[in-house]
Amino acid sequence: MFVIRLASGNLLVPEYAATDDERFAGDAYVEIGPDHADYARLAAQAITPEEDSARRQRWRDGDEALRRQFLDYLARHGAEGGWNGAP
Protein backbone atom coordinates (compact mmCIF):
# COMPACT_ATOMS: atom_id res chain seq x y z
CA MET A 1 0.00 0.00 0.00
CA PHE A 2 1.20 3.47 -0.84
CA VAL A 3 0.57 6.95 0.50
CA ILE A 4 -1.74 8.69 -2.01
CA ARG A 5 -1.96 12.46 -2.44
CA LEU A 6 -5.53 13.56 -3.11
CA ALA A 7 -6.48 16.56 -5.26
CA SER A 8 -7.48 18.35 -2.04
CA GLY A 9 -3.88 18.09 -0.78
CA ASN A 10 -4.81 15.58 1.91
CA LEU A 11 -3.14 12.19 1.99
CA LEU A 12 -4.57 8.68 2.10
CA VAL A 13 -2.29 6.77 4.43
CA PRO A 14 -2.28 2.98 4.92
CA GLU A 15 -3.27 1.88 8.39
CA TYR A 16 -3.70 -1.58 9.80
CA ALA A 17 -5.75 -3.04 12.60
CA ALA A 18 -4.65 -5.75 15.01
CA THR A 19 -6.52 -7.91 17.47
CA ASP A 20 -5.85 -7.73 21.22
CA ASP A 21 -3.32 -10.54 20.85
CA GLU A 22 -1.58 -8.56 18.08
CA ARG A 23 -2.74 -10.68 15.16
CA PHE A 24 -3.34 -8.83 11.90
CA ALA A 25 -7.04 -8.07 11.46
CA GLY A 26 -7.12 -5.90 8.33
CA ASP A 27 -5.87 -2.82 6.60
CA ALA A 28 -7.39 0.31 5.13
CA TYR A 29 -6.57 3.88 4.22
CA VAL A 30 -7.15 6.86 6.49
CA GLU A 31 -7.21 10.45 5.27
CA ILE A 32 -4.93 12.98 6.96
CA GLY A 33 -4.45 16.70 6.37
CA PRO A 34 -1.50 19.09 6.56
CA ASP A 35 -2.13 19.60 10.29
CA HIS A 36 -1.23 15.95 11.03
CA ALA A 37 2.17 15.45 12.71
CA ASP A 38 3.38 12.96 10.06
CA TYR A 39 2.04 14.85 7.03
CA ALA A 40 5.36 16.33 5.81
CA ARG A 41 7.22 13.03 6.10
CA LEU A 42 4.46 11.06 4.37
CA ALA A 43 3.87 13.70 1.67
CA ALA A 44 7.45 13.27 0.49
CA GLN A 45 6.69 9.71 -0.63
CA ALA A 46 3.09 10.19 -1.79
CA ILE A 47 1.89 9.30 -5.27
CA THR A 48 -1.18 10.54 -7.11
CA PRO A 49 -4.26 8.36 -7.63
CA GLU A 50 -3.36 8.25 -11.34
CA GLU A 51 0.15 6.99 -10.55
CA ASP A 52 -1.36 4.35 -8.26
CA SER A 53 -3.79 3.27 -10.98
CA ALA A 54 -0.98 3.08 -13.56
CA ARG A 55 1.17 1.07 -11.16
CA ARG A 56 -1.68 -1.39 -10.58
CA GLN A 57 -2.29 -1.70 -14.32
CA ARG A 58 1.41 -2.43 -14.97
CA TRP A 59 1.24 -5.09 -12.26
CA ARG A 60 -1.82 -6.70 -13.86
CA ASP A 61 -0.29 -6.51 -17.33
CA GLY A 62 2.96 -8.05 -16.11
CA ASP A 63 1.09 -10.95 -14.54
CA GLU A 64 -0.97 -11.87 -17.59
CA ALA A 65 1.09 -14.99 -18.36
CA LEU A 66 0.75 -16.18 -14.76
CA ARG A 67 -3.00 -15.49 -14.84
CA ARG A 68 -3.35 -17.62 -17.99
CA GLN A 69 -1.43 -20.46 -16.33
CA PHE A 70 -3.71 -20.22 -13.30
CA LEU A 71 -6.87 -20.26 -15.42
CA ASP A 72 -5.54 -23.26 -17.35
CA TYR A 73 -4.86 -25.04 -14.05
CA LEU A 74 -8.38 -24.28 -12.84
CA ALA A 75 -9.82 -25.56 -16.11
CA ARG A 76 -7.95 -28.85 -15.65
CA HIS A 77 -8.45 -29.32 -11.89
CA GLY A 78 -11.58 -27.33 -11.01
CA ALA A 79 -12.09 -25.07 -8.03
CA GLU A 80 -10.79 -27.76 -5.65
CA GLY A 81 -7.40 -27.44 -7.34
CA GLY A 82 -6.58 -31.13 -7.15
CA TRP A 83 -6.02 -30.98 -3.39
CA ASN A 84 -6.93 -33.87 -1.12
CA GLY A 85 -7.27 -36.29 -3.98
CA ALA A 86 -9.86 -34.23 -5.85
CA PRO A 87 -9.60 -34.58 -9.64
C-alpha positions as CSV (number, residue, x, y, z in Angstrom):
1,M,0.0,0.0,0.0
2,F,1.2,3.5,-0.8
3,V,0.6,7.0,0.5
4,I,-1.7,8.7,-2.0
5,R,-2.0,12.5,-2.4
6,L,-5.5,13.6,-3.1
7,A,-6.5,16.6,-5.3
8,S,-7.5,18.4,-2.0
9,G,-3.9,18.1,-0.8
10,N,-4.8,15.6,1.9
11,L,-3.1,12.2,2.0
12,L,-4.6,8.7,2.1
13,V,-2.3,6.8,4.4
14,P,-2.3,3.0,4.9
15,E,-3.3,1.9,8.4
16,Y,-3.7,-1.6,9.8
17,A,-5.8,-3.0,12.6
18,A,-4.6,-5.7,15.0
19,T,-6.5,-7.9,17.5
20,D,-5.8,-7.7,21.2
21,D,-3.3,-10.5,20.8
22,E,-1.6,-8.6,18.1
23,R,-2.7,-10.7,15.2
24,F,-3.3,-8.8,11.9
25,A,-7.0,-8.1,11.5
26,G,-7.1,-5.9,8.3
27,D,-5.9,-2.8,6.6
28,A,-7.4,0.3,5.1
29,Y,-6.6,3.9,4.2
30,V,-7.2,6.9,6.5
31,E,-7.2,10.5,5.3
32,I,-4.9,13.0,7.0
33,G,-4.5,16.7,6.4
34,P,-1.5,19.1,6.6
35,D,-2.1,19.6,10.3
36,H,-1.2,16.0,11.0
37,A,2.2,15.5,12.7
38,D,3.4,13.0,10.1
39,Y,2.0,14.9,7.0
40,A,5.4,16.3,5.8
41,R,7.2,13.0,6.1
42,L,4.5,11.1,4.4
43,A,3.9,13.7,1.7
44,A,7.5,13.3,0.5
45,Q,6.7,9.7,-0.6
46,A,3.1,10.2,-1.8
47,I,1.9,9.3,-5.3
48,T,-1.2,10.5,-7.1
49,P,-4.3,8.4,-7.6
50,E,-3.4,8.3,-11.3
51,E,0.1,7.0,-10.5
52,D,-1.4,4.4,-8.3
53,S,-3.8,3.3,-11.0
54,A,-1.0,3.1,-13.6
55,R,1.2,1.1,-11.2
56,R,-1.7,-1.4,-10.6
57,Q,-2.3,-1.7,-14.3
58,R,1.4,-2.4,-15.0
59,W,1.2,-5.1,-12.3
60,R,-1.8,-6.7,-13.9
61,D,-0.3,-6.5,-17.3
62,G,3.0,-8.1,-16.1
63,D,1.1,-11.0,-14.5
64,E,-1.0,-11.9,-17.6
65,A,1.1,-15.0,-18.4
66,L,0.8,-16.2,-14.8
67,R,-3.0,-15.5,-14.8
68,R,-3.4,-17.6,-18.0
69,Q,-1.4,-20.5,-16.3
70,F,-3.7,-20.2,-13.3
71,L,-6.9,-20.3,-15.4
72,D,-5.5,-23.3,-17.3
73,Y,-4.9,-25.0,-14.1
74,L,-8.4,-24.3,-12.8
75,A,-9.8,-25.6,-16.1
76,R,-7.9,-28.8,-15.7
77,H,-8.4,-29.3,-11.9
78,G,-11.6,-27.3,-11.0
79,A,-12.1,-25.1,-8.0
80,E,-10.8,-27.8,-5.7
81,G,-7.4,-27.4,-7.3
82,G,-6.6,-31.1,-7.2
83,W,-6.0,-31.0,-3.4
84,N,-6.9,-33.9,-1.1
85,G,-7.3,-36.3,-4.0
86,A,-9.9,-34.2,-5.9
87,P,-9.6,-34.6,-9.6
